[in-house]
Amino acid sequence: MSKTDESINSDKQTLVQHLTELRSRLIKSLVLICIVFVLAYIFADNIYNFLVQPYADAVAGESGRRLIFTALHETFFTYLKVALFASIFISLPFILMQIWIFVAPGLYKNEKSVVIPYLIATPVLFLLGAALVYFFIMPLAIKFFLSFESIGGQGSLPIQLEAKVNEYLSLIIRLIFAFGISFQLPVLLTLLARVSLVSSDGLRNNRKYVIVGVFIIAAIITPPDPISQIGLGIPILLLYEISILAVKYIESKRTKPN
């Protein structure tokens, strides 16, 4: 067997080993998600009560407030959705760790020191986005929508919110993921800066287009109320400014003589 054939076989073996390792990491992540899903479904009622607390606080002291369902299977599927959401949310750090274990052997020591902060920043930023939704955006948005209620009068019927279980859950989960993913902007931009795809000057010069784009995206992925849209747009713009400073720092380290 020639050296060329030996090299090809070695490359094939290496590829097979990498694919086997990747499959192993994916299986472990899926197994954990399934285990957490089962546990989360057992406690789905508690998790749902936690997610619905912003609504409960907003209508505290008002009699007759409730959440309704209009289909026999709606609450069951709602609890499944709660369990799936909780399993992905809780498993995220473990999934990131599996990704790190998979890619770490192929990295140099200096590259490892660069990647680790991103693995820490990703779940932290996601959690910050979720917390912003839970503690600030949802309470304000609920009060905004409740302001359109009316008690009615002569010749008119009262208008009162009858919130559906599934619709409320879909709204808060969508907002949590929208804010959590949007808060990854500094991670994305600094990664692109490290491979020289973006620069601090380019980010600074395109700021006006980014402002318009951010609020357009915020209008698409949030409910049609100004509180949610501004609540997403302003933090993203602040993160964009932080990203410019972070990219500038990366550029200064790259040009610094050894």
NORGIPE-V756767 format. One record per residue. N is the residue number from 1. RES is the residue in three letters. SS is DSSP state (h for helix, s for strand, l for the rest). OMEGA is omega in whole degrees, -180 to 180 (NA if undefined). Layout:
n->(N | N)
res->(RES | RES)
ss->(SS | SS)
omega->(OMEGA | OMEGA)
This chain:
n->(1 | 2 | 3 | 4 | 5 | 6 | 7 | 8 | 9 | 10 | 11 | 12 | 13 | 14 | 15 | 16 | 17 | 18 | 19 | 20 | 21 | 22 | 23 | 24 | 25 | 26 | 27 | 28 | 29 | 30 | 31 | 32 | 33 | 34 | 35 | 36 | 37 | 38 | 39 | 40 | 41 | 42 | 43 | 44 | 45 | 46 | 47 | 48 | 49 | 50 | 51 | 52 | 53 | 54 | 55 | 56 | 57 | 58 | 59 | 60 | 61 | 62 | 63 | 64 | 65 | 66 | 67 | 68 | 69 | 70 | 71 | 72 | 73 | 74 | 75 | 76 | 77 | 78 | 79 | 80 | 81 | 82 | 83 | 84 | 85 | 86 | 87 | 88 | 89 | 90 | 91 | 92 | 93 | 94 | 95 | 96 | 97 | 98 | 99 | 100 | 101 | 102 | 103 | 104 | 105 | 106 | 107 | 108 | 109 | 110 | 111 | 112 | 113 | 114 | 115 | 116 | 117 | 118 | 119 | 120 | 121 | 122 | 123 | 124 | 125 | 126 | 127 | 128 | 129 | 130 | 131 | 132 | 133 | 134 | 135 | 136 | 137 | 138 | 139 | 140 | 141 | 142 | 143 | 144 | 145 | 146 | 147 | 148 | 149 | 150 | 151 | 152 | 153 | 154 | 155 | 156 | 157 | 158 | 159 | 160 | 161 | 162 | 163 | 164 | 165 | 166 | 167 | 168 | 169 | 170 | 171 | 172 | 173 | 174 | 175 | 176 | 177 | 178 | 179 | 180 | 181 | 182 | 183 | 184 | 185 | 186 | 187 | 188 | 189 | 190 | 191 | 192 | 193 | 194 | 195 | 196 | 197 | 198 | 199 | 200 | 201 | 202 | 203 | 204 | 205 | 206 | 207 | 208 | 209 | 210 | 211 | 212 | 213 | 214 | 215 | 216 | 217 | 218 | 219 | 220 | 221 | 222 | 223 | 224 | 225 | 226 | 227 | 228 | 229 | 230 | 231 | 232 | 233 | 234 | 235 | 236 | 237 | 238 | 239 | 240 | 241 | 242 | 243 | 244 | 245 | 246 | 247 | 248 | 249 | 250 | 251 | 252 | 253 | 254 | 255 | 256 | 257 | 258)
res->(MET | SER | LYS | THR | ASP | GLU | SER | ILE | ASN | SER | ASP | LYS | GLN | THR | LEU | VAL | GLN | HIS | LEU | THR | GLU | LEU | ARG | SER | ARG | LEU | ILE | LYS | SER | LEU | VAL | LEU | ILE | CYS | ILE | VAL | PHE | VAL | LEU | ALA | TYR | ILE | PHE | ALA | ASP | ASN | ILE | TYR | ASN | PHE | LEU | VAL | GLN | PRO | TYR | ALA | ASP | ALA | VAL | ALA | GLY | GLU | SER | GLY | ARG | ARG | LEU | ILE | PHE | THR | ALA | LEU | HIS | GLU | THR | PHE | PHE | THR | TYR | LEU | LYS | VAL | ALA | LEU | PHE | ALA | SER | ILE | PHE | ILE | SER | LEU | PRO | PHE | ILE | LEU | MET | GLN | ILE | TRP | ILE | PHE | VAL | ALA | PRO | GLY | LEU | TYR | LYS | ASN | GLU | LYS | SER | VAL | VAL | ILE | PRO | TYR | LEU | ILE | ALA | THR | PRO | VAL | LEU | PHE | LEU | LEU | GLY | ALA | ALA | LEU | VAL | TYR | PHE | PHE | ILE | MET | PRO | LEU | ALA | ILE | LYS | PHE | PHE | LEU | SER | PHE | GLU | SER | ILE | GLY | GLY | GLN | GLY | SER | LEU | PRO | ILE | GLN | LEU | GLU | ALA | LYS | VAL | ASN | GLU | TYR | LEU | SER | LEU | ILE | ILE | ARG | LEU | ILE | PHE | ALA | PHE | GLY | ILE | SER | PHE | GLN | LEU | PRO | VAL | LEU | LEU | THR | LEU | LEU | ALA | ARG | VAL | SER | LEU | VAL | SER | SER | ASP | GLY | LEU | ARG | ASN | ASN | ARG | LYS | TYR | VAL | ILE | VAL | GLY | VAL | PHE | ILE | ILE | ALA | ALA | ILE | ILE | THR | PRO | PRO | ASP | PRO | ILE | SER | GLN | ILE | GLY | LEU | GLY | ILE | PRO | ILE | LEU | LEU | LEU | TYR | GLU | ILE | SER | ILE | LEU | ALA | VAL | LYS | TYR | ILE | GLU | SER | LYS | ARG | THR | LYS | PRO | ASN)
ss->(l | l | h | h | h | h | h | h | h | h | h | h | h | h | h | h | h | h | h | h | h | h | h | h | h | h | h | h | h | h | h | h | h | h | h | h | h | h | h | h | h | h | l | h | h | h | h | h | h | h | h | h | h | h | h | h | h | h | l | l | l | l | l | l | l | l | s | s | l | l | l | l | l | h | h | h | h | h | h | h | h | h | h | h | h | h | h | h | h | h | h | h | h | h | h | h | h | h | h | h | h | h | h | h | l | l | l | l | h | h | h | h | h | h | h | h | h | h | h | h | h | h | h | h | h | h | h | h | h | h | h | h | h | h | h | h | h | h | h | h | h | h | h | h | h | h | l | l | l | s | l | l | s | l | l | s | l | l | s | l | l | l | s | s | h | h | h | h | h | h | h | h | h | h | h | h | h | h | h | h | h | h | l | l | h | h | h | h | h | h | h | h | h | h | l | l | l | l | l | h | h | h | h | h | h | l | h | h | h | h | h | h | h | h | h | h | h | h | h | h | h | l | l | l | l | h | h | h | h | h | h | h | h | h | h | h | h | h | h | h | h | h | h | h | h | h | h | h | h | h | h | h | h | h | h | l | l | l)
omega->(-178 | 178 | 179 | 179 | 179 | 179 | 179 | 179 | 179 | 178 | 179 | 179 | 179 | 179 | 179 | 178 | 179 | 180 | 177 | 178 | 178 | 178 | 179 | -180 | 179 | 180 | 179 | 179 | 180 | 179 | 179 | 179 | 180 | 179 | 180 | 178 | 180 | 179 | -180 | 179 | 178 | -179 | -176 | -180 | 179 | 180 | 179 | 178 | 177 | -179 | -177 | -177 | 177 | 177 | 180 | 179 | -177 | -177 | -179 | 179 | 179 | -179 | 176 | 179 | -179 | 170 | -176 | 168 | -172 | 176 | -176 | -175 | -170 | -178 | 178 | 180 | 176 | 179 | 174 | 179 | 177 | -179 | 179 | 178 | -179 | -178 | 178 | -178 | -178 | -176 | -175 | 179 | 179 | 179 | 177 | 178 | 177 | 176 | 179 | 180 | -179 | -174 | -174 | -179 | -179 | -178 | 172 | -176 | -180 | 178 | 177 | -180 | 178 | -174 | -175 | 178 | 178 | 178 | 178 | -175 | -175 | 179 | 180 | 179 | 178 | 179 | 177 | 177 | 178 | 179 | 178 | 178 | -173 | -172 | -174 | -173 | -177 | 179 | -180 | -180 | 179 | 179 | 178 | -179 | 178 | -180 | 179 | 176 | 176 | -177 | 180 | -180 | -179 | 179 | 179 | -180 | 177 | 176 | -178 | -180 | 169 | -174 | 178 | -179 | -175 | -178 | 178 | -179 | 179 | -180 | -175 | 177 | 179 | 179 | -180 | 180 | 179 | 180 | -179 | 179 | 180 | -180 | 176 | -178 | 179 | 178 | -178 | -175 | 180 | 175 | 178 | 179 | -179 | 176 | 173 | 177 | 175 | 178 | 180 | 178 | 179 | 178 | -179 | -178 | -178 | -175 | -176 | 178 | 179 | -180 | 179 | -178 | -179 | -177 | 174 | 179 | 179 | 179 | -178 | -171 | 178 | 176 | -177 | 175 | -176 | -177 | 180 | -177 | 178 | 180 | 175 | -175 | -176 | 177 | 179 | 178 | 176 | 177 | 177 | 178 | 176 | 179 | 178 | 178 | 180 | 178 | 177 | 178 | 178 | 179 | 180 | 178 | -179 | -178 | -179 | -180 | 180 | NA)
